[in-house]
């Protein structure tokens, strides 16, 4: 086996989050920077944050509303057509 191939292990590596929280862990790096930690992650805090730079969430919600409206419109049309069809059949009968 080769000797000295493993990286050095730092028992007190400092992890720094973007929110300002710091804590120590064991790692092969001596300092780690992260964007989210357990103090600011939405799963742990229960707060939901949207980082929406291109208005994608709003566009999705608008498209969903349009499809709901179109589905309701189609349903109304089918009912109107059915009513017309039944009334036409009754009036078109010749005696």
Buried (B, 14 or more C-beta within 10 A) or exposed (E): EEEEEEEEEBEEBBBBBEEEEEEEEEBEEEEEEEEBBEEBBEEEEEEEEEEEEEEEEEEEEEEEEEEEEEEEEEEEEEEEEEEEEEEEEEEEEEE
